[in-house]
Amino acid sequence: MLIQSKTTGLVFDIRRYSIHDGPGIRTTVFLKGCPLRCRWCHNPESWRPAPELAFRRTRCTGCRACEQACIFDAISWVDGMPVTDPDKCTVCGRCVEACPNRAREVVGRTTTVAEVMDEVVRDRIFYDQSGGGVTFSGGEPLMQPDFLLDLLEACRSIWIHTAVDTTCYSPWETLKAVAERTDLFLCDIKHIDSREHKQLTGVDNKMILENITRLAGMGKQIIVRVPLVPGVNDDLYSMRAIADFVESLGSVRRLDLLPYHSGGLSKAVRLTGDIKLMRPKSQSNQGIVNKIKQVLEDRGLEVKIGG
């Protein structure tokens, strides 16, 4: 397909055949950069709006090829393992190329709209058959508005359904421009209490809730998604408060419950930066999740576990 846009953006993953990021079979494009610092984040590699180095200790055999390849002296040897100095590392990728065991990788790559769309159109037959499409996620895709808008326009030009998975933590002018080109919003609500929200994510939720209300006022199709984190918001009081807000929107009836998993913890230790995530006392209890689902359904909401 012919794409005129020369806009580039930073992507850290493109996942095909996704069934949890909107209706049908989808391709999910993960844009790098996020203004929130959720303490339970499943994708901490999405935080920084720049490429970064990741290292898998279990694959390292101590050959020291990475140290020899680094021309910036950013890698030193400590207790039999390479340690990368983030102040010296330029993320040039020489150590990645030198590693024979693929213990190192650069997370995040600059790409064009055309390159993303070349991957997206490969599965168009599955979108058409399943009622699927493309979901732009992150991180926070609204942090790259020009890139996102051009991607949405490219999808719309060939009638591919689009969804934007967002925290809604963005100036309204940006979100409004995206809304005019988007079929569906997957809007995250982490916690309804503003002070708790700031403690858990680094920002309060005033702008988030206002933006979701404005999207509903535009008549946009919205699915509210709640990451259920043990000991944080997986109680009936918190969920009833979120349900009250969802009901106040009028047009929104769908709420997805996303049980916590600990995958973000293993990702965080691979990154060069110092990322500290909380470790909940337990995984999501299926009995509690089912109870919350039933309570919300009794209020007339459509509830799905897992998105």
C-alpha positions as CSV (number, residue, x, y, z in Angstrom):
1,M,0.0,0.0,0.0
2,L,1.1,3.6,-0.7
3,I,1.7,5.6,2.4
4,Q,2.6,9.3,1.9
5,S,3.4,10.1,5.6
6,K,7.1,10.4,6.4
7,T,6.4,10.6,10.2
8,T,8.5,8.2,12.3
9,G,7.8,6.9,15.8
10,L,9.3,4.6,18.4
11,V,7.8,1.1,18.7
12,F,8.9,-1.6,21.1
13,D,6.7,-4.5,19.9
14,I,4.2,-5.5,17.3
15,R,2.1,-8.5,18.3
16,R,0.0,-10.3,15.7
17,Y,-3.0,-12.6,16.4
18,S,-3.9,-10.8,19.6
19,I,-7.4,-11.6,21.1
20,H,-7.3,-9.5,24.3
21,D,-6.9,-6.0,22.9
22,G,-10.3,-5.3,21.4
23,P,-12.8,-7.3,19.3
24,G,-11.8,-10.1,17.0
25,I,-8.3,-11.0,15.9
26,R,-6.0,-8.0,16.1
27,T,-2.5,-6.7,15.6
28,T,-1.3,-4.7,18.6
29,V,1.3,-2.1,18.0
30,F,3.1,-1.0,21.2
31,L,4.4,2.6,21.2
32,K,7.2,3.4,23.6
33,G,6.9,6.1,26.3
34,C,4.5,6.5,29.2
35,P,3.9,9.4,31.6
36,L,2.7,7.0,34.4
37,R,4.8,4.8,36.6
38,C,2.4,2.2,37.8
39,R,4.0,0.2,40.5
40,W,2.6,-3.1,39.1
41,C,3.3,-2.3,35.4
42,H,3.3,-5.3,33.1
43,N,5.4,-3.5,30.5
44,P,8.1,-1.4,32.2
45,E,10.1,-1.5,29.0
46,S,7.5,0.9,27.7
47,W,8.3,3.7,30.2
48,R,11.2,5.5,28.6
49,P,10.5,7.4,25.3
50,A,13.8,6.2,23.9
51,P,15.5,3.0,22.9
52,E,17.1,1.2,25.9
53,L,19.3,-1.8,26.6
54,A,18.0,-5.0,28.1
55,F,20.1,-7.9,29.4
56,R,19.1,-11.5,30.2
57,R,21.5,-12.8,32.9
58,T,20.4,-16.4,32.4
59,R,21.7,-16.4,28.8
60,C,25.1,-14.9,29.6
61,T,28.0,-17.4,29.5
62,G,30.7,-14.8,30.5
63,C,32.5,-14.7,27.2
64,R,33.0,-10.9,27.6
65,A,32.4,-10.3,23.9
66,C,30.1,-7.4,24.8
67,E,32.7,-5.7,26.9
68,Q,35.2,-6.0,24.1
69,A,32.7,-4.6,21.6
70,C,31.8,-1.5,23.6
71,I,33.8,1.5,22.3
72,F,32.4,3.7,25.1
73,D,33.8,1.7,28.0
74,A,30.2,1.4,29.3
75,I,30.5,-2.3,30.3
76,S,32.5,-3.5,33.2
77,W,32.9,-7.0,34.8
78,V,31.5,-7.5,38.3
79,D,31.2,-10.8,40.1
80,G,31.4,-12.7,36.8
81,M,28.7,-10.7,35.1
82,P,28.7,-7.6,32.8
83,V,27.4,-4.4,34.3
84,T,26.4,-1.5,32.0
85,D,26.8,2.1,33.1
86,P,23.7,3.9,31.8
87,D,25.6,7.2,31.8
88,K,28.1,5.9,29.3
89,C,25.9,3.6,27.2
90,T,24.6,5.2,24.0
91,V,22.5,2.2,23.1
92,C,24.5,1.8,19.9
93,G,23.8,-1.9,19.7
94,R,27.4,-3.1,19.2
95,C,27.2,-5.3,22.3
96,V,23.9,-6.8,21.1
97,E,25.5,-7.8,17.8
98,A,28.6,-9.2,19.6
99,C,26.7,-11.4,22.0
100,P,26.7,-15.0,20.7
101,N,23.9,-16.0,23.1
102,R,21.4,-13.2,22.5
103,A,21.6,-12.2,26.1
104,R,21.3,-8.5,25.1
105,E,18.8,-6.6,23.1
106,V,17.8,-3.0,22.3
107,V,14.2,-2.4,23.3
108,G,12.5,0.1,21.0
109,R,13.1,1.0,17.4
110,T,12.4,4.0,15.2
111,T,10.1,3.1,12.4
112,T,7.9,4.7,9.8
113,V,4.2,4.6,9.3
114,A,4.7,2.7,6.1
115,E,6.8,0.0,7.9
116,V,4.2,-0.5,10.6
117,M,1.4,-0.7,8.0
118,D,3.3,-3.3,6.0
119,E,3.1,-5.6,9.0
120,V,-0.5,-4.6,9.8
121,V,-1.9,-5.4,6.4
122,R,-0.5,-9.0,6.4
123,D,-3.4,-10.1,8.5
124,R,-6.2,-8.1,7.0
125,I,-8.1,-11.3,6.0
126,F,-8.2,-12.3,9.7
127,Y,-9.5,-8.8,10.7
128,D,-12.3,-9.1,8.1
129,Q,-13.3,-12.6,9.1
130,S,-13.3,-12.0,12.9
131,G,-14.4,-8.4,13.1
132,G,-10.9,-7.5,14.3
133,G,-8.4,-4.8,13.4
134,V,-5.4,-2.9,14.9
135,T,-4.9,-1.7,18.4
136,F,-2.4,1.0,19.3
137,S,-1.1,0.5,22.8
138,G,2.0,1.2,24.9
139,G,3.2,2.6,27.1
140,E,1.0,5.5,26.2
141,P,0.4,6.0,22.5
142,L,-0.8,9.5,23.0
143,M,2.8,10.5,23.9
144,Q,3.5,10.2,20.1
145,P,0.5,12.0,18.7
146,D,1.7,12.8,15.2
147,F,2.8,9.2,14.6
148,L,-0.4,7.8,16.1
149,L,-2.6,10.2,14.0
150,D,-0.9,9.2,10.8
151,L,-1.2,5.5,11.7
152,L,-4.9,5.9,12.4
153,E,-5.4,7.8,9.1
154,A,-3.6,5.0,7.2
155,C,-5.8,2.4,8.8
156,R,-8.9,4.4,8.1
157,S,-8.0,4.9,4.4
158,I,-8.2,1.1,3.9
159,W,-11.1,0.5,6.3
160,I,-9.3,-1.3,9.0
161,H,-10.9,-1.1,12.5
162,T,-8.8,0.8,15.0
163,A,-8.6,0.8,18.8
164,V,-6.5,2.9,21.1
165,D,-5.5,1.5,24.4
166,T,-4.8,4.5,26.6
167,T,-4.5,5.8,30.1
168,C,-6.2,9.0,28.9
169,Y,-3.5,11.0,30.7
170,S,-3.1,13.6,27.9
171,P,-4.1,17.1,27.0
172,W,-7.7,17.0,25.7
173,E,-6.7,18.6,22.4
174,T,-4.5,15.6,21.7
175,L,-7.1,13.1,22.7
176,K,-9.8,14.9,20.8
177,A,-7.8,14.8,17.6
178,V,-7.2,11.0,18.1
179,A,-10.8,10.4,18.9
180,E,-11.9,11.9,15.5
181,R,-9.9,9.1,13.8
182,T,-10.5,6.1,16.2
183,D,-13.3,3.5,16.3
184,L,-12.8,2.3,19.8
185,F,-11.1,3.4,23.0
186,L,-9.8,1.0,25.7
187,C,-9.6,3.3,28.7
188,D,-7.7,2.2,31.8
189,I,-8.8,3.2,35.2
190,K,-6.4,2.1,37.9
191,H,-8.0,3.5,41.0
192,I,-10.9,5.9,41.5
193,D,-9.4,7.8,44.5
194,S,-7.1,10.6,43.2
195,R,-4.6,10.4,46.1
196,E,-4.3,6.6,45.9
197,H,-3.9,6.9,42.1
198,K,-1.1,9.4,42.5
199,Q,0.7,7.2,45.1
200,L,0.4,4.1,42.9
201,T,1.1,5.7,39.4
202,G,2.9,9.0,40.0
203,V,0.0,11.1,38.7
204,D,-3.5,11.9,40.0
205,N,-6.5,10.8,38.0
206,K,-8.4,14.1,37.5
207,M,-7.4,14.6,33.9
208,I,-8.0,10.9,33.2
209,L,-11.6,10.9,34.4
210,E,-12.4,14.2,32.8
211,N,-11.0,12.9,29.4
212,I,-13.0,9.7,29.6
213,T,-16.1,11.7,30.4
214,R,-15.4,13.9,27.4
215,L,-14.9,10.9,25.1
216,A,-18.3,9.5,26.3
217,G,-19.8,12.9,25.6
218,M,-18.6,12.7,22.0
219,G,-20.4,9.4,21.7
220,K,-17.2,7.4,21.3
221,Q,-17.3,3.6,21.8
222,I,-15.4,2.9,25.1
223,I,-14.4,-0.1,27.0
224,V,-13.2,0.6,30.5
225,R,-10.4,-1.7,31.6
226,V,-9.3,-2.2,35.2
227,P,-6.0,-3.9,36.1
228,L,-6.9,-5.9,39.2
229,V,-4.0,-5.7,41.6
230,P,-4.1,-7.7,44.8
231,G,-4.3,-5.5,47.8
232,V,-4.6,-2.4,45.7
233,N,-8.0,-2.3,44.0
234,D,-9.3,-5.9,44.0
235,D,-11.9,-5.1,46.7
236,L,-15.7,-4.5,46.3
237,Y,-15.5,-0.9,47.7
238,S,-13.0,0.1,45.0
239,M,-14.8,-1.7,42.2
240,R,-18.2,-0.3,43.2
241,A,-16.7,3.2,43.1
242,I,-15.3,2.6,39.6
243,A,-18.7,1.1,38.6
244,D,-20.4,4.3,39.8
245,F,-18.2,6.4,37.5
246,V,-18.8,4.1,34.5
247,E,-22.5,4.3,35.1
248,S,-22.3,8.1,35.2
249,L,-21.0,8.1,31.7
250,G,-24.3,6.9,30.4
251,S,-23.2,5.3,27.1
252,V,-20.5,3.0,28.5
253,R,-21.6,-0.4,29.6
254,R,-18.6,-2.6,29.1
255,L,-15.9,-3.1,31.8
256,D,-12.9,-5.5,31.4
257,L,-11.2,-6.9,34.5
258,L,-7.5,-7.6,33.9
259,P,-6.0,-9.9,36.6
260,Y,-2.5,-9.1,37.8
261,H,0.4,-11.2,36.6
262,S,4.1,-10.8,37.6
263,G,5.6,-10.7,34.2
264,G,6.7,-7.1,34.6
265,L,9.0,-8.0,37.4
266,S,11.2,-10.2,35.2
267,K,11.2,-7.5,32.5
268,A,12.3,-4.8,35.0
269,V,15.4,-6.5,36.1
270,R,16.6,-6.8,32.5
271,L,16.6,-3.1,31.9
272,T,19.6,-0.9,32.4
273,G,17.6,1.7,34.3
274,D,16.7,1.4,38.0
275,I,13.0,0.3,38.0
276,K,11.4,-0.8,41.2
277,L,8.0,-2.4,41.0
278,M,5.8,-3.6,43.8
279,R,5.5,-7.3,44.4
280,P,1.9,-8.0,45.5
281,K,1.5,-10.6,48.2
282,S,-0.3,-12.9,45.9
283,Q,-1.5,-13.4,42.4
284,S,-5.1,-12.4,41.6
285,N,-7.5,-14.7,43.4
286,Q,-9.9,-16.2,40.9
287,G,-12.7,-16.4,43.5
288,I,-12.4,-12.7,44.2
289,V,-12.3,-11.8,40.5
290,N,-15.5,-13.9,39.9
291,K,-17.2,-12.2,42.9
292,I,-16.3,-8.7,41.5
293,K,-17.6,-9.8,38.1
294,Q,-20.9,-10.9,39.5
295,V,-21.4,-7.7,41.6
296,L,-20.8,-5.6,38.5
297,E,-23.0,-7.7,36.3
298,D,-25.8,-7.4,38.9
299,R,-25.6,-3.6,38.2
300,G,-26.3,-4.2,34.5
301,L,-22.7,-3.9,33.3
302,E,-21.2,-6.2,30.7
303,V,-18.1,-7.6,32.3
304,K,-15.3,-9.6,30.7
305,I,-12.3,-11.1,32.5
306,G,-9.0,-10.7,30.6
307,G,-10.1,-8.1,28.0
